[in-house]
Amino acid sequence: MIPAVTKLTVCHNEDLVGVLQLSANDNSCVFEYASDWLRTGFSLSPLELPLHSGLHYADANKFGGNFAVFEDSMPDGYGLYLIDRMLRRNGTSLSQLTHLQRLAIVGMSGMGAIKYKPFIDLHETKTSIVESELDEIQRMVLDILTEKNSGDESLLYYNSANSGGARPKIAMQDSEGKHWIVKFRHTYDAVSVGREEYLYMKTARECGINIPNIKLINDKYFAIERFDIEQGKGVHVLTAAALLKSDFRNQTIDYTNLLALTGFLTQNPQEVEEMYRRMVYNVVCENRDDHAKNFSFICRNGMWTLSPAYDITYSPIGTKGEHATSLFYNGNPTKDLMIKAGVQIKIPKKRCLEIIDCIEKICNEKLR
């Protein structure tokens, strides 16, 4: 049986941030910052949880009544699938749990700095994976996803670190103490999917985009260094979807929103230009899987910056052939619209043209 959870303590690593609980009618969540955090901390999400005393009430009509900032701690398709399989072996399912129970399963093992207590431990297996075992993990992943096997969910979930995205992933630490996310192919992915993402991410760096360290293991497993851990501790990371309180599956976000959000949070024209560069690269290289959870921001001591770029690869299909994030509500934006977006956010037209022309040139050389 999964224990009932009436309230959750929310922490930033070891520091108490506040308490999350269900409202009196149990149809939405209520959060209150701790008094010490109000004096010394920062807003977890400026548009949703401004830093002030008193109760904050989640919108009952969004995220099932939870706060977007806390929903961002949950894994996506693959991770939720593993959790649900483990729960079903315990006689229940993910759909039967409250928001507090779900977050208690994430507990202290989620991405970034936000942690939850108490912790509901579903793990039957707590063994870390090493690089020499990746082929075996790929086999396990495919067997689980095709429901040929059961029993390996616990091992795979334990090593996933509640990472987001649809593709299977594990978190791994190398011999130098660096933390990596290693990605595996899904049942619908080509065998070359890892090599393809490595090429597109490497090309993004050549286009002037800030990306983490990356590597290709055994010529097939794409690995990216984690930017949510610094000096052994988690840092507060939120996706644009969470910050804008948007369900990324509904495609309600426009690049004009992302550019404005970057300016609002960072107050830094260079960061705005970086977001603009990422928009242009996604359009030019046909990465139409550019939804709002594929852009994140890092908060250190109350100061927000863009996170390094991630999840950039060739994805020409998108949603019905259109980008998940539109531009002026156009799912396949033109060069003119990209220039218009830049000028609107105070990037000179000449600079917009320089960025577009540079990215087009590099992509034509490296990706065509």
N, C-alpha and C positions, 0 to 999 in steps of 0.2 A: 504493500500500500504506500502511496505517496502522502507524506504528512501534510496536514493543513498548514498554511502560512498566513498569519493575520497581519503581519507587518514585516517590512524589510529594512535593514540598516544599509544605507548607501554610503560607500567609502570611496575616497580617492587614494588608491593604494591603502595605506594604513590609517589615513586621516578620516574622521567622521565628517560626512557631508550633510546628511539629513536622514529622514525617515519617510518611507513610501508605504502607503497602506491603501486599502480599498475604502471607497466612500460608504456612507451609511446604508445605501441601497445596493451596494456591491456591483454597480454597473459602470464604475469608472474609478480611477486612482486619484489619490491625494498625496501631495508631497510637501514637506516642510524642511527648510534648511535648519541645521543645528546652529546654536548661537555662536559658538566658536568659529564655525565656518563663515558666518555672516561677517565676523570681524576680520578674518585673515584670508578667506578664500575668494573665489570668483564665481560668476554665473556659469553653470554647466551648459546652458544654452540660452543666449541673450534674448531671443525672440519668444522663447517658451517658458523659461524659468529664470526671470530676472532676479537679481540678488537682493531680495528684501524679505523681511520677516512676515510671518503669517502663513496661511495655507494656500497652496497652489492647487487648482483643480484641473484635471485633464479634461479635454473635450470628449464627451461620451460618444460622439459620432465619428471620431478618428481613432485609428489603431485599436479598435475595440475598447476604447476608454482608457488606454494607457498613454503615457507621455512618449513622444517621439524619441526623446533623448535616451530613454531607457529601452525602448524597443530596438534601438540601434545596437544594443548589446547582444541581441539574439542573433544566432547564425541565420543564414538563408536556406535555400532549398535543400542542399546536400546535408548540412548539419541538422536541420529540422527533421529530415528523413531518418537520420541515424537515431536521434532522440526518440522519435515516435516508435521506431522498431524496438528500442529498449523498453519503452513504457508499455508497449503491448505485451511484452513478456512478463510485465508486472501487473497485467490485468487492467490496464487503463490506456489512455491515448493522449496525445498532445492537445487535442480539441477539448478534452475534459478538464484541463488544468486552468487555474486562474493565472493572471499575469504575474502575480507574486510567486507562484509555484514555478512558473517557467524561468523567471529571473533567478530564483534560488537554485535551479539546476545549473545555470551559467555560473553562479556563485563567484568564486575568486579566480576563475579560469578564463574569463573573457578577454577580448582584445582591449588594449588601452589601459587606462588607469581606473575605470569605474568597476567596483567590486560590490558584491551583495552578500549579506549575511541574514539569516542562516543559509547554509549550503545543503542542498539535497544531492547526495552522491549516488548517481546511477551506475558508476563504473564498477564493472566486474574485473576488468583488466587495467592495470596501471603500469604499463611498460612503455618506455620511450623508444622511438624508432631511430635507427641509425642509417646512414647513407647506403650501406651494403644491402639493406632490406627493401629498397624501393621497388624492385621488380615484384617481390612477393606482396607488397602493399597494393600495387596496381592490380594484381590478380584478385586480391581480397575485395578491393573496391568494385571491380566489375562483377564479381560473384554476388556481392551484396545488392548492387543496383539492379541486377537481373533476377534477384531473389533465388539464386541457385544455392545459396548458403546462408546460414545464420550463426550467430555466436561471435562474429568478429566485430560487430557494431561497437562494442565497448572499447576495444583497442583503437579503432579508427576514430571514434568520438573523442577519446581521451587525448589523442594526438592532434586533433583538429584545432584546438584552442578557440573553439567557437567562431572560427573565421567565416566571413561572409562569402557570397557568391554561389553560383550553381555548380561549379566544377569542384570535384573532390580535392581536398588539401590536407596537409599535415604541417604542424609547426615543428621545427627541428633546430637544435643547437649544434654548431660545428666544434671542432677541436680548439678553435681560437675563442670560443665563447660567444660568437656571433649568432643571432637568432634569424632564422629563415622561415619563409612559407614556401613549401614545395607543392606544385600543382600536378594533378594526374588527369588523365583523359576520362571523360564521361563515356557512356555507352554510345552516344551519338557523335563523338569527336573523332576526327581523323588521327591516325597514329602520329602524324607530323605536328599536332597542335602545339606541343611544347616548343619545338623549333621555331614555329611561326610566331608565337608570342615573344620569344627571345629576340627574333629579328625585328619585330615591330617596336619593342621597347628600346632596343639598341638604337634604332633609327630615330626614335623620339628624342633620345639623348643628343644625337647629332643635330637635331633640329632645335637645340637649345632648351629643351624641356628638362626640368629637374626630376630625375628618377632615382630610386635607391640603387644600391649595388644589386646586380643580377648575375645569374650564371645558368648554364645548361648542364645538368648532371646526366652522365651516360648518354649524351646526345639526344635526350628525349624528355627529361623532366625539368620544366622551367622552375627556377627558384628565385625568389626576391627577398632581399633583406628587410626585416621588419622595422618600420619606422615608428611603431607604437611602443617601443622599448628603448629607453636611453639610460645608460649606466646601470643596467640591470633592473630598472623600474619602469612601470607603465607610464605613458604620458596620455593626457586626455585628447582623444581623437573622436571627432564626430563627422558623419557623412553630411553632404549638402542636403540629402533627403531629410535627415533628422533635423538639421538646423532650420530648414524651411517648412518643417512639419508636413512633408509630402510623402505619400506612398509611391515609391519609385515604380511600382507595377502599373500605375495609372497614367504615366507619361504626362504629368501636369507641369513639368518644369521646362523652362526655356533658357537658352544660353544667356539671354539678357538678364534673367534672374540670377544666374551663377556669377556673372560679371558684377552685378550690383551687390550681391552678397559678399563677394571678395573685397570690394571697396569698403563696404560697411564694416566688416569684421577686422580687416587688416589696416585700413587707412593708409595703404601703401600702393602707389601707382605701379611699382615694379611687380607686385603680386597680382595686380589686375592684368598687367600685360602677360604675366605667366599664364593666367587662366585663359586669356585671349589666344595665346599660342597653342594651348591644349585644344581649344575649340577648333582652331584652324587645322591642326594636325588630324583630329578625328574626322573632320569633313574630307580632307584631302586623301587620307589613307583608307577611307571607307570603314572606319570603326563606328558602326551604327548601334553598337551595344553600349552607348555612352549615357546610360541612365544616371540618375542623381546619387546613387550609392557608389558610383565609381569616381566620385570627387570627394575629397575629405579635407578637413581643417584640423590643425593641431593647436591646442591652447596650453601655453606654458606661463604660469603665474599671471593669468588673466590676459595675456597677449596672444592674439590669434594670428596664425600664418597658414598658408596653403600647405598641405602635406605634399610630399613627393608624389608624382603621378604613378598610377598602377592600372592594371587591367586594360591595357591598350593593345589591341591586336586586330587582325583582319576580320571584320564581321559585316559582310555586305548585305546580309538579309535584314538584320534589325527587326523592326516590327512592321511587317507588310512593306519592306523595302525602304523604310524611313528611319531616321535617327530617333533614338529614344528621347533625346533632348533636342527640341526643335530650336529654330532661330527665327524670331518674329513669327512663331507658330508655323513655320515652314519646315517640314520634315526632311527636305533635301535642299539645304540652303545654297544659294549661289554666291559667287565672289562679291557681288555688289552688296548682298545682305551682310556678309562678314565685314566688309568695309564700314557699312552703316552702323553695325553693332560696336565696332571699335571707336568710331568718331563719337557715337552717343555716350560712350563711357570715358571720353576725353583723351583717347589715343589719337594723335594726329594722323590724318589720312595717309601721308607719306610713310609713316611708320607702319601702318596697317599693310600697305602694299609691300613694303620691305619684308615683313614677316611672312605674308602669304607667298610671295615669290620665292623666298628662301626655302620654305617648307615644300612647296611644289617641286622645286629643283631637286632637293635631296630625296624626296619620295620617288620621283621619276627615276633617279639613279639607283636607289637601293631596293625599291619594292616592286618595280615593274618588270 
